[in-house]
Amino acid sequence: MWPPPIALTPEEQKMAARTRQARKCFVFVRARRHELLAATFQAPLAATSSAEPGSKEPVEAGMLALATLLPASCHVGDREAVALTVLDKRWPRGLDCLGAEQPPVSQSPLCNFRMRLMAHTLDQTLLARPVAWAEQTGGCGARPRRAALASTPLCGAGRVEATWHLLGHALRKAVGLVAQPLGTATDVLLEAAGLTVGGHRSRKAALDLNGGEPRAKEQARRLGLAEVERWKRWLEPPPSLPAPQAPLRAVLATLVQIGEQDTEPAPEGGPGGRRLKKQVAPERRMAREDKDRRHGRKRSAKTFNGFTEPCVLALDSRVPRAVGGRPAHEPAYAAVEVVAAARERGQGWRQLDLALGDMARPRIVQWAEPGVYSMARPWPCGGPCVTTHACRFTCAHGTVTCPGGQTVPMIPGRAAPCPASACDACLQRTQCTTAKRGPGRPLTIREDEPFQQKRRAKLQTKRGRASLRQRPAVEHAMSHHGAHPGRRARDQGLRQKQCDGRRHAALSNLPVAAYYEEQRQLAS
C-alpha cells in the first residue's frame, strides 16, 4: 500500500502557487491525493498484480493510478508521460519523486496496469472514486436524484480503407503468421502460394495499374479477391502445416468478413467472380485492426466513423456518473443501457433528462411506471396533412378518434386504419390525406403511444415548457465534459475507448470534488 506524504514542503508550496492558474489538476492531485488514494481504493487495484519469483517488485497501485490520470490532463501518451516525470517538476510533485534522476514508473507497467483495469472492470472504480470523495464532503449526494443522458460522436483512431486495401493488409498478416511456425521466409511462402500482390507493403505499386481508367479500382478489387481464394486453396492440402492458432484464425475470419460484407457474386464472372455491393453493409468493418469501429450518422447531413460515447451526468453536482462506449452504427437509444447499468449499481434516479433519440428505448417506458420522471420532448409529427397530434387518444379503452369524429380501436405498435366509407364521406378528407378515394387513412400508432401522450400533455402547461428550457444548460455541461478528451479516440478498440473515457471523466471530477471540499471548510 502506497502511503503518500500529506504535508507540502516549502518548495512544493512555491510550485503550487505558480501552477494554480495553469494545469490545476497537478495542484489538486498533490493536495488531495491522500484522500483520493484511500486504502479501500488501493486494495482492489493492488490485488490484480503480484510479484513473480526473480522479477522486480511491482510498482505501487496508487502511484500507477495517479500516473494513469495525469497523462489524460496533458493529452500525452505513455512514453512522453514517463519522460515528463523527470523533465517537468509538476509530475514528480504529484508522484512523490521530486529530485529523482530515474522515472518512478516505466512505460510497460503503465500499459499493463490499464490492461488489468479493463480485465477486472476497475476503470469504473477509478471513475467512481472522485464521486465518492465528493459524497463525503456533502456537496454531492450519495443517491443522485436528477441525471442527464446524452450520446456524442467520437471518431476512431486510424484511417478508413477501401476493400482491396483491407484484403491486402489482412492477407499479408496471414502469410506472416503462417511463415513463422513453418520457419520459412515470407517471400518463399508467397512464391509457393502464387501470391503476387498480397505480400507487398504497397498494393498500388504491386498492381501497377493506371488509376485514371474507369475500371482500375474494379480490376484491383478482383485481383485481390482472386489472391484470397488462392491463399485459401493453398492452406487446405499441406499436411505439414500446423493447426491454425488463435491469431491466424482471427485473420482468416477477417478475410471472410471483408469479402462477404463488401462484395457479392458477379453475374459476368471473371477474376475473383465477385463485384462491389451498391449498398453499404450495416455493420461494415472499415479497419483491419480495429474490429469495433463502424460507420455512423449523427444526423442526415453529418456522418462519422468510429464510436458513440454515452454519458450520464448528475444534474445536481455536474459530475459524470457513468461513461460508456458503443459502435457508431447502433441507434441513439443504445445509450440508455448505460443508465440501466448505473441503476443496477444502486444509483436511484428520480428524473432523467433525455434527448429525442433516447426515448425510443422500451426501458424508458418501463422506468416511468415505478416513478422515474423523464424530461424530454415528444416525437414530432410533420407533413402537409393533419397529423396524429390532432387525434384524441383514449389509452384506457384502447381507442383513437380522428379530427372528423371517427373512432377506431388501436393497438400500440400497429396502424389503426379508418374505414373507407367514413373517410370518403368526411368533409375534412382533403386536409387529412392526399390518397385516392377508396381505402381509409391508417393512423400511425407508436409502441409507446401512452408515454408520448403524457409528454404532449406536459407541453401544454407553462411548467412543462419551462422544464424543457433547461436542456441548453445540460448540453453546455455535456460539452464541457466532452471537450476534455476531445472528439477523437486515442486507442483502437471499443473496450480501450471505454477505459479512456472513464479516465478523462475521473480527471474532470477531481476539481469538482475539490471545490466541494473547499466549500465545506469555508462553511465550517
C-alpha positions as CSV (number, residue, x, y, z in Angstrom):
1,M,0.0,0.0,0.0
2,W,1.4,3.4,-1.0
3,P,1.2,6.0,1.8
4,P,1.9,9.3,0.1
5,P,3.0,12.3,2.2
6,I,0.3,14.8,3.2
7,A,2.1,18.0,4.2
8,L,3.6,20.1,1.4
9,T,7.3,21.0,1.6
10,P,8.3,24.7,1.2
11,E,9.4,24.0,-2.4
12,E,6.2,22.3,-3.2
13,Q,4.2,25.3,-1.8
14,K,6.1,27.6,-4.1
15,M,5.4,25.4,-7.1
16,A,1.7,25.1,-6.2
17,A,1.4,28.9,-6.1
18,R,2.9,29.2,-9.5
19,T,0.8,26.5,-11.2
20,R,-2.5,27.3,-9.5
21,Q,-3.8,29.0,-12.7
22,A,-2.3,26.6,-15.2
23,R,-2.7,22.8,-15.0
24,K,-4.8,22.9,-11.9
25,C,-5.0,19.2,-11.9
26,F,-1.5,18.9,-10.6
27,V,-2.4,21.1,-7.6
28,F,-5.5,19.0,-6.8
29,V,-3.6,15.7,-7.1
30,R,-0.8,16.8,-4.8
31,A,-3.0,18.4,-2.2
32,R,-5.7,15.7,-2.1
33,R,-4.0,12.5,-3.2
34,H,-4.1,11.1,0.3
35,E,-7.9,11.3,0.3
36,L,-8.2,10.1,-3.2
37,L,-5.9,7.1,-2.7
38,A,-7.7,5.6,0.3
39,A,-7.0,2.1,1.5
40,T,-10.3,0.9,0.2
41,F,-9.4,2.2,-3.2
42,Q,-5.9,0.9,-3.4
43,A,-6.7,-2.6,-2.2
44,P,-8.7,-3.8,-5.2
45,L,-6.1,-2.3,-7.5
46,A,-3.2,-4.0,-5.7
47,A,-5.0,-7.4,-5.7
48,T,-4.7,-7.6,-9.5
49,S,-0.9,-7.8,-9.6
50,S,1.7,-9.9,-7.7
51,A,5.4,-10.2,-7.8
52,E,6.7,-13.3,-9.7
53,P,9.9,-15.2,-8.5
54,G,13.0,-13.5,-9.7
55,S,11.2,-10.4,-11.1
56,K,11.3,-6.8,-9.9
57,E,8.9,-5.6,-7.3
58,P,5.7,-4.3,-8.8
59,V,5.0,-0.6,-8.8
60,E,2.6,0.6,-6.1
61,A,-1.0,0.5,-7.4
62,G,-1.7,4.0,-6.0
63,M,1.2,5.5,-7.9
64,L,0.1,3.7,-11.1
65,A,-3.4,5.1,-10.7
66,L,-2.1,8.7,-10.5
67,A,0.3,8.0,-13.4
68,T,-2.8,6.9,-15.4
69,L,-4.8,10.0,-14.7
70,L,-2.0,12.6,-15.2
71,P,-1.3,11.9,-18.9
72,A,-5.0,12.5,-19.6
73,S,-4.7,16.0,-18.3
74,C,-1.9,16.8,-20.7
75,H,-3.1,14.6,-23.6
76,V,0.2,12.8,-23.9
77,G,1.0,9.1,-24.3
78,D,2.8,6.7,-22.0
79,R,6.2,7.3,-23.5
80,E,6.1,11.1,-23.1
81,A,4.5,10.8,-19.7
82,V,7.4,8.7,-18.4
83,A,9.9,11.3,-19.7
84,L,7.9,14.2,-18.1
85,T,8.2,12.6,-14.7
86,V,11.9,13.7,-14.9
87,L,11.8,16.7,-17.2
88,D,8.8,18.5,-15.7
89,K,8.7,19.3,-12.0
90,R,4.9,19.2,-11.8
91,W,4.8,15.5,-12.5
92,P,7.2,14.3,-9.8
93,R,5.5,16.5,-7.3
94,G,2.3,14.5,-7.7
95,L,4.0,11.2,-7.8
96,D,6.3,11.9,-4.8
97,C,9.5,11.6,-6.7
98,L,10.7,15.2,-6.7
99,G,14.5,15.3,-7.4
100,A,14.7,11.7,-8.7
101,E,17.1,11.0,-11.6
102,Q,15.2,8.0,-12.9
103,P,11.5,7.9,-13.7
104,P,9.5,6.2,-10.9
105,V,7.5,4.1,-13.4
106,S,8.2,2.9,-16.9
107,Q,6.0,2.5,-20.0
108,S,5.4,-1.2,-19.6
109,P,3.9,-1.1,-16.1
110,L,1.5,1.7,-17.2
111,C,0.3,-0.3,-20.1
112,N,-0.1,-3.5,-18.0
113,F,-2.0,-1.5,-15.4
114,R,-4.6,-0.3,-17.9
115,M,-5.0,-3.8,-19.2
116,R,-5.7,-5.1,-15.6
117,L,-8.1,-2.2,-15.1
118,M,-10.1,-3.3,-18.2
119,A,-9.9,-7.0,-17.4
120,H,-11.3,-6.6,-13.9
121,T,-13.6,-3.7,-14.7
122,L,-11.8,-1.4,-12.3
123,D,-11.9,1.6,-14.6
124,Q,-15.4,2.2,-13.3
125,T,-14.0,2.2,-9.8
126,L,-11.4,4.8,-10.9
127,L,-14.3,6.9,-12.2
128,A,-16.4,6.4,-9.0
129,R,-13.6,7.3,-6.6
130,P,-13.7,11.1,-7.0
131,V,-17.5,11.0,-6.8
132,A,-17.3,9.0,-3.5
133,W,-14.8,11.6,-2.3
134,A,-17.3,14.4,-3.1
135,E,-20.1,12.5,-1.3
136,Q,-18.1,12.6,1.9
137,T,-18.0,16.4,1.8
138,G,-21.8,16.6,1.4
139,G,-21.6,18.5,-1.9
140,C,-22.6,15.5,-4.0
141,G,-25.5,13.3,-2.9
142,A,-24.8,9.6,-2.4
143,R,-28.1,8.8,-4.2
144,P,-28.5,11.3,-7.1
145,R,-32.0,12.4,-8.0
146,R,-31.6,14.0,-11.3
147,A,-29.5,12.9,-14.3
148,A,-29.0,13.8,-17.9
149,L,-28.2,11.3,-20.7
150,A,-26.5,12.3,-23.9
151,S,-24.5,10.5,-26.5
152,T,-21.8,12.2,-28.6
153,P,-20.0,11.0,-31.7
154,L,-16.3,10.0,-31.5
155,C,-14.0,9.5,-34.4
156,G,-11.9,6.3,-34.2
157,A,-8.2,6.1,-34.3
158,G,-6.6,5.1,-37.7
159,R,-7.7,5.5,-41.2
160,V,-10.7,4.2,-43.2
161,E,-9.5,1.9,-46.0
162,A,-11.0,0.6,-49.2
163,T,-12.0,-3.0,-49.7
164,W,-8.9,-4.1,-51.7
165,H,-6.6,-2.3,-49.2
166,L,-8.2,-4.2,-46.3
167,L,-7.9,-7.5,-48.1
168,G,-4.2,-6.8,-48.9
169,H,-3.3,-5.9,-45.3
170,A,-5.1,-8.9,-43.9
171,L,-3.6,-11.3,-46.4
172,R,-0.1,-10.0,-45.7
173,K,-0.6,-10.6,-41.9
174,A,-2.0,-14.1,-42.6
175,V,1.1,-15.0,-44.6
176,G,3.4,-13.8,-41.9
177,L,1.6,-15.8,-39.2
178,V,1.9,-19.0,-41.3
179,A,5.5,-18.4,-42.2
180,Q,6.6,-18.1,-38.6
181,P,5.7,-21.6,-37.4
182,L,7.0,-23.2,-40.6
183,G,10.3,-21.5,-40.3
184,T,10.1,-20.2,-43.9
185,A,10.8,-16.7,-45.2
186,T,7.7,-14.7,-46.2
187,D,8.9,-14.3,-49.8
188,V,9.3,-18.0,-50.2
189,L,5.9,-18.7,-48.9
190,L,4.4,-16.0,-51.2
191,E,6.0,-17.6,-54.2
192,A,4.8,-21.1,-53.2
193,A,1.2,-19.9,-52.8
194,G,1.3,-17.9,-56.0
195,L,0.6,-14.6,-54.4
196,T,2.0,-11.6,-56.4
197,V,0.1,-8.7,-54.8
198,G,-0.9,-9.5,-51.2
199,G,2.6,-9.8,-49.9
200,H,3.8,-6.4,-50.8
201,R,3.6,-3.4,-48.5
202,S,2.3,-1.2,-51.3
203,R,-0.6,-2.7,-53.2
204,K,-0.6,0.1,-55.7
205,A,3.0,-0.5,-56.6
206,A,2.4,-4.2,-56.9
207,L,-0.7,-3.9,-59.2
208,D,0.9,-1.1,-61.3
209,L,-2.5,0.0,-62.7
210,N,-3.5,3.3,-64.3
211,G,-5.7,4.9,-61.7
212,G,-7.2,7.2,-64.2
213,E,-9.1,4.4,-66.0
214,P,-12.7,3.9,-65.0
215,R,-12.4,0.2,-64.3
216,A,-9.0,0.3,-62.5
217,K,-10.5,0.0,-59.0
218,E,-12.7,-2.8,-60.0
219,Q,-9.8,-4.7,-61.6
220,A,-7.7,-4.2,-58.4
221,R,-10.5,-5.5,-56.2
222,R,-11.0,-8.6,-58.4
223,L,-7.3,-9.4,-58.4
224,G,-7.3,-9.1,-54.6
225,L,-10.2,-11.4,-54.2
226,A,-8.6,-13.9,-56.6
227,E,-5.4,-13.9,-54.4
228,V,-7.5,-14.6,-51.3
229,E,-9.1,-17.6,-53.0
230,R,-5.6,-18.9,-54.0
231,W,-4.4,-18.5,-50.4
232,K,-7.4,-20.4,-49.1
233,R,-6.7,-23.3,-51.5
234,W,-3.1,-23.4,-50.6
235,L,-3.9,-23.7,-46.9
236,E,-6.0,-26.8,-47.3
237,P,-3.7,-29.5,-48.8
238,P,-0.3,-29.2,-47.0
239,P,-0.2,-31.8,-44.2
240,S,2.9,-30.2,-42.7
241,L,1.0,-27.0,-41.8
242,P,0.2,-26.9,-38.1
243,A,-3.3,-26.3,-36.8
244,P,-4.3,-22.6,-37.1
245,Q,-3.7,-20.8,-33.9
246,A,-6.0,-18.1,-32.5
247,P,-4.3,-15.1,-34.2
248,L,-4.4,-16.9,-37.6
249,R,-8.0,-17.9,-37.2
250,A,-8.9,-14.3,-36.4
251,V,-7.2,-13.0,-39.5
252,L,-8.8,-15.7,-41.7
253,A,-12.2,-14.8,-40.2
254,T,-11.4,-11.1,-41.1
255,L,-10.7,-12.0,-44.7
256,V,-14.1,-13.8,-44.9
257,Q,-15.9,-10.9,-43.2
258,I,-14.4,-8.3,-45.6
259,G,-15.2,-10.3,-48.7
260,E,-18.8,-11.0,-47.7
261,Q,-19.7,-7.5,-46.4
262,D,-18.5,-5.5,-49.4
263,T,-18.8,-7.9,-52.4
264,E,-21.4,-10.1,-54.0
265,P,-21.3,-12.7,-56.8
266,A,-20.8,-11.0,-60.2
267,P,-23.1,-12.2,-63.0
268,E,-20.3,-11.9,-65.6
269,G,-17.8,-13.9,-63.6
270,G,-14.2,-13.1,-64.3
271,P,-11.2,-13.0,-61.9
272,G,-12.5,-13.3,-58.3
273,G,-16.0,-13.8,-59.6
274,R,-17.4,-11.0,-57.3
275,R,-18.3,-7.3,-57.5
276,L,-18.7,-4.5,-55.1
277,K,-22.1,-4.1,-53.4
278,K,-24.1,-1.0,-54.1
279,Q,-25.3,-0.7,-50.5
280,V,-23.0,-0.3,-47.5
281,A,-23.4,-3.2,-45.0
282,P,-25.0,-2.0,-41.7
283,E,-22.0,-3.5,-39.7
284,R,-19.3,-2.9,-42.2
285,R,-15.8,-3.4,-40.9
286,M,-13.7,-0.5,-42.1
287,A,-10.3,-1.3,-40.4
288,R,-8.3,-4.4,-40.1
289,E,-7.1,-3.9,-36.6
290,D,-10.0,-2.0,-35.0
291,K,-12.8,-4.5,-35.4
292,D,-15.4,-2.4,-33.4
293,R,-15.1,0.7,-35.5
294,R,-18.2,1.4,-37.6
295,H,-19.8,4.0,-39.9
296,G,-22.2,6.3,-38.0
297,R,-24.5,9.2,-38.7
298,K,-25.3,11.8,-36.1
299,R,-27.9,13.4,-38.4
300,S,-28.8,13.2,-42.1
301,A,-26.0,15.7,-43.1
302,K,-23.3,14.6,-40.6
303,T,-21.5,11.3,-40.8
304,F,-18.6,10.0,-38.8
305,N,-16.5,6.8,-38.5
306,G,-15.9,5.4,-35.0
307,F,-18.0,5.2,-31.9
308,T,-20.5,7.0,-29.8
309,E,-19.8,7.9,-26.2
310,P,-22.9,7.9,-23.9
311,C,-22.5,9.7,-20.7
312,V,-24.8,10.0,-17.6
313,L,-24.3,13.4,-15.9
314,A,-25.7,14.2,-12.4
315,L,-27.5,17.5,-12.8
316,D,-27.2,18.4,-9.1
317,S,-23.4,18.2,-8.9
318,R,-22.4,18.4,-12.6
319,V,-20.2,15.3,-12.4
320,P,-20.2,12.4,-14.9
321,R,-21.5,9.3,-13.1
322,A,-21.2,6.8,-15.9
323,V,-19.4,6.8,-19.2
324,G,-19.6,4.1,-21.9
325,G,-18.9,3.4,-25.5
326,R,-20.9,1.9,-28.3
327,P,-20.2,1.3,-32.0
328,A,-21.3,4.2,-34.2
329,H,-23.9,2.2,-36.3
330,E,-26.0,1.4,-33.2
331,P,-29.2,3.6,-32.8
332,A,-29.1,6.5,-30.4
333,Y,-31.2,4.8,-27.8
334,A,-28.5,2.2,-27.2
335,A,-27.0,4.7,-24.8
336,V,-29.9,4.0,-22.4
337,E,-28.1,0.8,-21.4
338,V,-25.5,3.0,-19.6
339,V,-28.3,4.3,-17.4
340,A,-29.5,0.7,-16.9
341,A,-26.1,-0.3,-15.7
342,A,-26.0,2.7,-13.3
343,R,-29.4,1.7,-11.9
344,E,-28.2,-1.8,-11.3
345,R,-25.3,-0.4,-9.2
346,G,-27.8,1.2,-6.8
347,Q,-27.9,4.8,-8.1
348,G,-31.6,5.7,-7.7
349,W,-32.5,8.2,-10.4
350,R,-35.8,10.1,-10.0
351,Q,-35.6,12.4,-13.0
352,L,-33.9,11.7,-16.4
353,D,-33.2,14.4,-18.9
354,L,-33.2,12.7,-22.3
355,A,-32.5,13.6,-25.9
356,L,-35.1,12.9,-28.5
357,G,-33.3,9.7,-29.9
358,D,-33.1,8.1,-26.5
359,M,-36.8,8.0,-26.0
360,A,-37.3,5.1,-28.5
361,R,-35.9,2.6,-25.9
362,P,-38.6,0.5,-24.3
363,R,-36.7,0.8,-20.9
364,I,-37.8,4.4,-20.7
365,V,-41.4,3.4,-20.6
366,Q,-40.6,0.7,-18.0
367,W,-38.9,3.2,-15.7
368,A,-41.8,5.7,-16.0
369,E,-44.0,3.2,-14.2
370,P,-42.1,3.0,-10.9
371,G,-41.9,6.8,-10.6
372,V,-38.9,7.9,-12.7
373,Y,-39.8,11.2,-14.3
374,S,-38.5,11.6,-17.9
375,M,-37.9,15.2,-19.1
376,A,-37.9,15.1,-22.9
377,R,-39.9,16.3,-25.9
378,P,-42.3,14.0,-27.6
379,W,-41.6,12.7,-31.1
380,P,-42.7,15.3,-33.7
381,C,-45.1,14.6,-36.5
382,G,-44.7,16.7,-39.6
383,G,-46.2,16.9,-43.1
384,P,-48.8,18.9,-45.0
385,C,-51.7,16.9,-43.8
386,V,-53.4,16.7,-40.4
387,T,-51.0,14.8,-38.0
388,T,-51.9,12.3,-35.3
389,H,-51.4,15.1,-32.7
390,A,-54.9,16.3,-33.7
391,C,-56.4,12.9,-32.8
392,R,-57.9,12.1,-29.4
393,F,-56.4,9.1,-27.8
394,T,-58.2,7.1,-25.1
395,C,-55.4,4.8,-23.9
396,A,-57.5,3.3,-21.1
397,H,-60.1,2.0,-23.6
398,G,-57.7,1.4,-26.4
399,T,-59.4,3.7,-29.0
400,V,-58.4,6.7,-31.0
401,T,-60.7,9.4,-32.5
402,C,-59.7,11.3,-35.7
403,P,-60.5,15.0,-36.1
404,G,-63.5,14.0,-38.2
405,G,-65.1,12.2,-35.3
406,Q,-64.4,8.6,-36.4
407,T,-63.4,6.3,-33.5
408,V,-61.4,3.1,-34.3
409,P,-59.6,0.6,-32.0
410,M,-55.9,1.0,-31.7
411,I,-53.0,-1.4,-30.9
412,P,-49.7,0.1,-29.9
413,G,-47.1,-0.5,-32.5
414,R,-49.6,-1.1,-35.3
415,A,-51.5,1.1,-37.7
416,A,-55.2,1.9,-37.0
417,P,-57.0,2.1,-40.3
418,C,-60.1,4.2,-40.6
419,P,-63.0,2.7,-42.6
420,A,-63.2,3.7,-46.2
421,S,-66.8,4.6,-46.1
422,A,-66.2,7.1,-43.3
423,C,-63.1,8.6,-44.9
424,D,-64.8,9.1,-48.3
425,A,-67.8,11.0,-46.8
426,C,-65.7,13.1,-44.4
427,L,-65.6,16.8,-45.1
428,Q,-62.0,17.1,-43.8
429,R,-60.6,14.4,-46.2
430,T,-58.6,16.9,-48.3
431,Q,-56.9,18.2,-45.2
432,C,-56.3,14.7,-43.8
433,T,-54.9,12.7,-46.7
434,T,-53.9,13.1,-50.4
435,A,-54.6,9.5,-51.3
436,K,-57.2,8.4,-53.8
437,R,-60.7,7.6,-52.6
438,G,-61.3,4.0,-51.6
439,P,-59.1,2.9,-48.7
440,G,-59.3,4.9,-45.5
441,R,-56.3,6.6,-43.9
442,P,-54.2,4.5,-41.5
443,L,-53.3,6.3,-38.3
444,T,-49.7,5.6,-37.1
445,I,-49.7,4.4,-33.5
446,R,-46.3,4.2,-31.8
447,E,-45.5,1.4,-29.5
448,D,-45.1,3.8,-26.6
449,E,-48.0,6.0,-27.5
450,P,-49.4,6.3,-23.9
451,F,-46.0,7.6,-22.9
452,Q,-45.9,10.1,-25.8
453,Q,-49.3,11.3,-24.9
454,K,-48.1,12.3,-21.4
455,R,-45.2,14.2,-23.0
456,R,-47.6,16.1,-25.3
457,A,-49.9,17.0,-22.4
458,K,-46.8,18.3,-20.5
459,L,-46.0,20.7,-23.3
460,Q,-49.5,22.3,-23.0
461,T,-48.6,23.6,-19.5
462,K,-46.4,26.5,-18.6
463,R,-44.4,24.5,-16.1
464,G,-43.8,21.7,-18.6
465,R,-42.4,24.2,-21.2
466,A,-40.2,25.8,-18.6
467,S,-38.7,22.4,-17.6
468,L,-37.8,21.7,-21.3
469,R,-35.9,25.0,-21.4
470,Q,-33.3,23.5,-19.0
471,R,-31.9,21.4,-21.8
472,P,-29.4,24.0,-23.1
473,A,-27.7,24.0,-19.7
474,V,-27.5,20.3,-19.9
475,E,-25.9,20.5,-23.3
476,H,-23.3,23.0,-22.0
477,A,-22.4,20.7,-19.2
478,M,-22.0,17.8,-21.6
479,S,-19.9,19.9,-23.9
480,H,-17.6,20.8,-21.0
481,H,-17.1,17.2,-20.2
482,G,-16.6,16.2,-23.9
483,A,-14.1,19.0,-24.5
484,H,-11.5,17.4,-22.2
485,P,-10.9,14.1,-24.0
486,G,-11.7,15.6,-27.4
487,R,-13.7,14.1,-30.3
488,R,-11.1,11.6,-31.5
489,A,-10.2,8.3,-29.8
490,R,-6.6,7.7,-28.9
491,D,-6.7,3.9,-28.8
492,Q,-8.2,1.3,-31.1
493,G,-11.0,-0.9,-29.8
494,L,-14.2,-0.4,-28.0
495,R,-13.1,-1.5,-24.6
496,Q,-10.0,0.7,-24.7
497,K,-12.3,3.6,-25.6
498,Q,-14.5,3.0,-22.6
499,C,-11.4,2.9,-20.3
500,D,-10.1,6.1,-21.8
501,G,-13.4,7.9,-21.4
502,R,-13.8,6.9,-17.8
503,R,-10.2,8.0,-17.1
504,H,-11.0,11.5,-18.5
505,A,-14.3,11.7,-16.6
506,A,-12.5,10.8,-13.4
507,L,-10.0,13.6,-14.0
508,S,-12.7,16.1,-14.7
509,N,-14.5,15.1,-11.5
510,L,-11.4,15.9,-9.4
511,P,-11.8,19.7,-9.5
512,V,-15.5,19.3,-8.6
513,A,-14.7,17.2,-5.6
514,A,-12.0,19.6,-4.5
515,Y,-14.5,22.5,-4.9
516,Y,-17.0,20.8,-2.6
517,E,-14.2,20.2,0.0
518,E,-13.2,23.9,-0.1
519,Q,-16.8,25.0,0.4
520,R,-17.2,22.6,3.3
521,Q,-14.1,24.0,5.0
522,L,-15.2,27.6,4.5
523,A,-18.7,26.9,5.9
524,S,-17.2,25.3,9.0
